[in-house]
Amino acid sequence: MKKDIPITLSTELTSLIRKDAQHIQALKTLQLKTVRDLLFYFPTRYADIAELKNTRDIAPDQHVTLYGKLKNVDVTKGWKSKIPMTKATLEDELGHIQLIWFNQAYIGKMYPEGSLVKISGKVTENKTGFSIANPDISRIQDMPIDTHQSLFAESTDSASSDTFLTPVYRETKGISSRFLHTLIKKCLSSKAHTHVRDPIPPHILQKYALPSIDKALMYMHVPKKEEHVVAARKRFAFEEIFLIQIRKQQERALLLQTKAYTIRTSDLHDKQKKSDPLSTHALSVLEAHASCPQAHKNVP
């Protein structure tokens, strides 16, 4: 990603990344054009304490969080596709699992052999065993003593206390959840989110104990605890209903200000009779039908 570029809400995302055709196409697929679009691209879920496991307890199709040491790190290319990729093995005290990152050769440089890491992703099974494709990865200082300890417990180690609730975003070919999260954190660090206009008045926020929009965006993308996510989701759900109510009130006010024209149906009926004899005949037939149910048998 590029550095030292002033970031505003209208900044195009293509100016913040390398001019990579796959990344650009992926952003179009996800309909992400500007920084504003990215800030409101919310995670689909969060990797949390319920997903913390070891390699012995995993099963196919599970979303898991694993801690371990990287082994056999290899940056290579696909035999047929020539796609750059990083392969590695994650080892913990009870076993190991294969990891692979497609189109992310930089992972092998950022996390060399022997790195202690936290991995989050979906487990798949093939002929060679379990594996995780394109998992989220972050460096840790020490392995957890007990996998059942709370992830929300405060830590004095800034490296290990950073975002234990890992946001997971909807992906597409060419862009991973980790890539999106890294780009979002760059936008947040530039304070771009502080320039988003809050549609909810301060007194309403205070009345319902809702976070301001800049705090809610931080809570959605870099939550420090579970309560942050709950508060942010509550706020954006309230905002959606609030804006619907505002639009309805505006429509009612506009209708009250609009003058209506009086339509005399009897006058209109008389004019139609005079101008259209055929319509007059049709109306007389309908009136006959209404007055006598058997009249339709005698209609010429």
N, C-alpha and C positions, 0 to 999 in steps of 0.2 A: 504493500500500500504506500501511496505517496505521503510525504511529510510536509509540514510547514505551509499548508494551504489554508487561508481563512475560510472557516466553515460557517455558513448561515443556513437557514431553513430552506432556502431556494437553491442551495448549492447542488449541482448534479453529481450523483454518486460516481459516475464514470470519471470525474475529475479527481476522485479520491483513491482510485485503484489503478493498477497497471492496465494498459490498454490490451487486455486479454479478450479475445473474441468470445470465449466460452463464458467468462464472467459477465460480459456486456449482454450477451444473449440471455443468460440466466436471470439477470436483473429485469430484463424486458418481460420474461416469462412470469416472474413474480410481481410484475407491475410496480416495480420500485425504481423511481426516476430521481427523486430529490431526497435531501436529508429529512424533510418533513415526512415523506412516505415511509422512510426507514424507521423513524421514531415511532410511528403508529403501526408498525409491523410487529404485532405482539407474539410472544412465545405460545406454542400450542400446549406445552406442558413444562414441568420442571423436574429435573433429576434430584430426588431428595432421599431422606433417610430410609424410606420404605424400599428403595431400590439398591441400597448398599449391601453387597454380597461378596463372597469369595468365589474363586474359580471352581471350587468343588460343588457349589450349590446352584450353579446356573442351569438354565434349561432353554431350549429354542423359543424364539419369539418374546423373550423377556426383555424389558428395558432395565438395565442394571448399571450400577456404579461400582467400579472395582478400583482397588489400590494395589500397586505393585511396582516392579522394576522392569524396565525395557531391556530385552535381549534380542540378539540377531537382527538389529536394525539394518535395513537394506533399502536403498533408493534405486529403483529400477524402472523399466518400461514394459508395458504389456507386449507379449510376443507377437500378436496380430494387430492389436489396436494402436500400439506404440504410445499408449497413454502413460504419462509419468505417474509413478505411485511410490508410496512408502510402505514397506512391510516390516512388521516387528512381532515379537512375542512378549506378552505381558506375563510375568511370573509373580506369584505370591507364595505364601508359606504352604499352601495346599495344592497348588497345581499351576497350570498355565493356559493361555488362550491366544489364538492368532489374531493379529490386528492388521488392517489394511486401509490405507487412505488413497483414494483415486484422485488424480489431478492435484495432489498436495505433496510434491516432492520436498517442499521446504520443511515438512515435519521431521524428516530424517536429519536435517541440519540443526533444527531447534532443539530436538530431543535425542541426543546421542546415546550410544550404548551405556547402560547402567543408570539412566535417569529414573528417579522416583517420580511416579506420575499418578494422577487420578484419571480414570477413563469412564465415560458414560456413553451408552449406546445400546442398540438392539442386537441380541444374540441370534445368530443363524447357525445352522448345522449343515455340513457337507461330508464328503467321503473321508476327509482328513480330520474331522472333528468340529469343535465349536470355533466360531470366529465372530468378529465384530467389524463391520465395514463403516468407514468414515466416522469413528467415534469422536466425541468431544474429548479433548485432552488438556490437562493443565499440570504444571509442575508442583510438587509438594516437597516440604523439607524433611518430613519424617512420616513413616508408616503409622496408621492408627493402631493403638494398642489393642483396642477391642472394636470390632466392626459394629457392635451394638451401641457404642457410645453416641450421644446426641450430636448431630451435625450442627445444631443450633447453639451449642455451648460456646461461650466466649473463649477466645484464644489470644494469647499474647504474641503469637507468631503471626505477623501480618501476611506472610506468604501463604500460610495454611488456612487463614480465616477469610480469604478473599472469595466471596460469592460461593458458599457451599450449596446454595440452591442454584443449580446450573440451568439457565433457560435453554429450551430446545425449540428451534424454529422449523417451520415447514421448509423443506429443501427442494431443490430441483437439480437437474443435470448441470454440473459446472460450479455449483455453489453449495457449500456445506453449512450446517447450523453454526459451527465454530467460526467460519468466515464471516457470517452475518453478525454474530455476537461481537467479534473483534471490531468490525466496522461500526457497529452501534456504539460500543464503548468509546471509540475515537470521537464520534459525534457528541456524545455526552460529556466527554472531557473538555470539549471546546465550548461548553455551555450553550450550545445551540438550542437545547430544550427549554432554556429559561426565556426564550423569545416567543414561545408559543402562547397565543392569547387564550386566556381561560374564559370559556363561555359561561361558567357558573359564577355568579356574584359572590364576593367574600362572605356576606352574611348568610348565604345559603350553605356555603361550605362549613361555616362555623356551626350552624344550626344542626346539620346532620353529621358532623364530625368527619368530614371528607378531606382528603389531602388535596393540595393545589395541583394543577396539572403538571407542573414541572417536577414536583415530588412524586406524583403518580407514575410518570414516565420512568423515573429512576427506580421506583419500586418494581415496575414491570420487568425492566431489563437487567438490573443489578441488585436484586433483593438480598438483604443480609439475613432475613429471617422470614418464616412463613407468614407472619402477620402482615408484612409489607405487601406480599402478593394479594392477600385477602382484601386489604384496604384499597389497593389500586384497582382491583377488579370491581369492587363495590362502587368506587367512584365513577369508573367509565360506564358501568351499567346504569347508574343514576343519571349520568350526563346524557345518555341516549334517550331515556324517557323524558328528561327535562327538556331537551331540544324538540322532541315531538310535541310536547304540551305547548311550548312557545310558538311553534308553527301553527298549531290549531288556534291559539288565541289570536294570532295575527290574521289568520283567514277569517275568523269571526268578526274582528274589528273592521276588516276590509269590506265584508258583506254589509255591515251596518252603515257604512259610509256610502254605499252604492245605491243610487236611486233606481227603483223598479218601475216599469211601465204597466199601466192597467190595461188588461185585455178583456173586452166584452165578448164573451163567447156567443151571445144571442145575435149581436150585430154581425159578427163574422159569419154566422150560420145563414142569416138572411142574404148577405152578399153572395155567398156561394150558390144559394138557390137561384138567384137572378142570373148569375153569370154562367152557370153550368147546368143545363136542363138534364143532362145524363146523370149528374150527381143527385138532382132532385128526384128522378125516377128511382135510383138506387136507394135513396133514403126512405122513399115511400114503401119500397119492398121490405126493407129492414123493419120499418114500423109495423107492417102487416104481420111479419114473422113474430114480432114481440107480442102483438095483441092476440094472435091466433096461432097456436103451435101447428095446426094442420094446414096453414095457408100455403106452405111451400109446395104442397101437392098440386095446387091450382095456379102456380106461377106460370105465365105464358112463356 
